[in-house]
């Protein structure tokens, strides 16, 4: 009888194991993704990777263009002092000098200024009476305004401002009315 009880227990255990194995097998079948799901997942990963690479290419291209556009900025800033000296020399020669000397210096000044303009240098057009703008002007000092309409406006331009490809490289130094 004991053998029969042991055999019945082992048969019951085997049946329980079989039921558990079948349940596990069914779970594995439903948990295993189908080929279509795997394909969709890989396609999504590919599209995202491709989009990320395209964004990287655009960003590096933009950075490269900006680098080339502003690569000569330091050289341009150093040349502004020479340009200012030319302007002062022209004013002085116009007052006291020979007209033929003035023509020669003006010719050199125009060539120099044209070469800088070809490379993207632009002069800021600032005159007395314009509104003061901190994005383009640097106030050196304030003086009492001679009239109410000059309050907060530019009274005098001390030093010309310049931009390089629409980026301010030297602010116009101005005197404002108070």
C-alpha positions as CSV (number, residue, x, y, z in Angstrom):
1,X,0.0,0.0,0.0
2,X,2.8,2.3,0.7
3,X,4.1,1.8,-2.8
4,X,0.7,2.7,-4.2
5,X,0.6,5.9,-2.1
6,X,4.1,6.8,-3.3
7,X,3.2,6.1,-6.9
8,X,0.0,8.2,-6.7
9,X,2.0,11.1,-5.1
10,X,4.6,10.9,-7.9
11,X,1.9,10.8,-10.5
12,X,0.2,13.8,-8.9
13,X,3.5,15.7,-8.8
14,X,4.2,14.9,-12.4
15,X,0.7,16.1,-13.4
16,X,1.3,19.4,-11.5
17,X,4.7,19.8,-13.1
18,X,3.1,19.2,-16.5
19,X,0.5,21.8,-15.8
20,X,3.1,24.3,-14.7
21,X,5.3,23.6,-17.7
22,X,2.3,24.1,-20.0
23,X,1.5,27.4,-18.3
24,X,5.1,28.6,-18.6
25,X,5.2,27.6,-22.2
26,X,2.1,29.6,-22.9
27,X,3.6,32.6,-21.2
28,X,6.8,32.3,-23.2
29,X,4.8,32.1,-26.4
30,X,2.9,35.3,-25.5
31,X,6.0,37.1,-24.1
32,X,8.1,36.3,-27.2
33,X,7.7,39.2,-29.7
34,X,6.6,38.4,-33.2
35,X,8.7,39.1,-36.2
36,X,6.5,42.1,-37.1
37,X,7.0,43.6,-33.7
38,X,10.7,43.2,-33.9
39,X,10.8,44.7,-37.3
40,X,8.7,47.7,-36.2
41,X,11.0,48.2,-33.2
42,X,14.2,48.1,-35.3
43,X,12.6,50.4,-37.9
44,X,11.8,52.9,-35.2
45,X,15.3,52.7,-33.8
46,X,16.7,53.2,-37.4
47,X,14.5,56.3,-38.0
48,X,15.5,57.9,-34.7
49,X,19.1,57.3,-35.4
50,X,18.9,58.7,-38.9
51,X,17.1,61.8,-37.6
52,X,19.7,62.3,-34.9
53,X,22.5,62.0,-37.5
54,X,20.8,64.5,-39.8
55,X,20.5,67.0,-36.9
56,X,24.2,66.5,-36.1
57,X,25.1,67.2,-39.7
58,X,23.0,70.4,-39.8
59,X,24.4,71.6,-36.5
60,X,28.1,71.0,-37.5
61,X,27.5,72.6,-40.8
62,X,26.0,75.7,-39.1
63,X,28.9,75.8,-36.7
64,X,31.4,75.6,-39.5
65,X,29.7,78.4,-41.4
66,X,29.7,80.6,-38.3
67,X,33.4,79.8,-37.7
68,X,34.3,80.9,-41.3
69,X,32.1,83.9,-41.0
70,X,33.7,85.2,-37.8
71,X,37.2,83.7,-38.2
72,X,38.7,87.1,-39.1
73,X,37.0,89.0,-36.4
74,X,40.2,89.5,-34.3
75,X,42.0,90.8,-37.4
76,X,39.2,93.2,-38.2
77,X,39.1,94.6,-34.6
78,X,42.9,95.2,-34.8
79,X,42.5,97.0,-38.1
80,X,39.8,99.4,-36.7
81,X,42.6,101.4,-35.0
82,X,44.4,101.9,-38.4
83,X,41.1,102.9,-39.9
84,X,40.5,105.5,-37.2
85,X,44.1,106.8,-37.7
86,X,43.4,107.2,-41.4
87,X,40.2,109.2,-40.6
88,X,42.1,111.5,-38.2
89,X,44.9,112.0,-40.7
90,X,42.4,112.9,-43.4
91,X,40.8,115.6,-41.2
92,X,44.2,117.0,-40.3
93,X,45.5,117.1,-43.9
94,X,42.2,118.7,-45.0
95,X,42.8,121.5,-42.5
96,X,46.5,122.2,-42.9
97,X,47.8,120.1,-45.8
98,X,48.4,120.2,-49.5
99,X,45.3,119.1,-51.6
100,X,47.5,116.7,-53.6
101,X,48.6,115.0,-50.3
102,X,44.9,114.8,-49.3
103,X,44.0,113.0,-52.6
104,X,46.8,110.4,-52.1
105,X,45.9,109.6,-48.6
106,X,42.1,109.5,-49.5
107,X,42.9,107.0,-52.2
108,X,44.8,104.7,-49.8
109,X,42.1,105.1,-47.2
110,X,39.3,104.2,-49.7
111,X,41.2,101.1,-50.9
112,X,41.8,100.0,-47.3
113,X,38.1,100.6,-46.3
114,X,36.9,98.8,-49.5
115,X,39.0,95.7,-48.7
116,X,37.6,95.6,-45.1
117,X,34.0,96.0,-46.5
118,X,34.6,93.1,-48.9
119,X,35.4,90.9,-45.9
120,X,32.1,91.9,-44.2
121,X,32.9,95.0,-42.2
122,X,30.1,97.6,-42.0
123,X,30.1,101.1,-40.5
124,X,27.3,101.9,-38.1
125,X,25.3,104.9,-39.2
126,X,24.9,106.9,-36.0
127,X,24.2,110.7,-35.9
128,X,23.2,113.3,-33.4
129,X,19.5,113.1,-32.6
130,X,19.2,109.3,-32.9
131,X,17.8,107.3,-30.0
132,X,20.3,105.7,-27.7
133,X,20.3,101.9,-28.1
134,X,22.5,99.8,-25.8
135,X,22.7,97.0,-28.4
136,X,24.7,99.3,-30.7
137,X,25.9,102.3,-28.7
138,X,28.2,102.8,-25.7
139,X,27.5,106.0,-23.7
140,X,30.8,107.6,-22.7
141,X,29.2,110.5,-20.8
142,X,26.0,112.4,-20.4
143,X,25.6,116.1,-20.7
144,X,22.7,118.4,-20.0
145,X,20.5,118.4,-23.1
146,X,20.1,121.8,-24.9
147,X,16.4,121.0,-25.6
148,X,13.8,118.6,-24.3
149,X,13.8,116.5,-27.5
150,X,17.5,115.5,-27.0
151,X,16.8,114.0,-23.6
152,X,17.9,110.3,-23.8
153,X,19.1,110.9,-27.4
154,X,22.6,111.0,-28.9
155,X,24.2,114.4,-28.8
156,X,27.6,113.6,-30.3
157,X,29.4,110.6,-31.8
158,X,32.9,110.2,-30.4
159,X,34.0,107.0,-32.1
160,X,32.4,105.1,-35.0
161,X,30.9,101.7,-34.4
162,X,31.4,98.7,-36.7
163,X,29.6,95.4,-37.4
164,X,31.0,92.3,-39.0
165,X,28.4,90.2,-40.8
166,X,25.6,91.8,-38.6
167,X,27.5,91.2,-35.4
168,X,28.7,94.2,-33.4
169,X,32.4,94.1,-33.1
170,X,32.8,97.7,-31.8
171,X,30.1,99.8,-30.2
172,X,29.7,103.4,-31.3
173,X,30.9,105.6,-28.5
174,X,28.5,108.4,-28.0
175,X,27.5,111.3,-25.7
176,X,23.9,111.3,-24.6
177,X,21.6,114.1,-23.5
178,X,20.5,114.1,-19.9
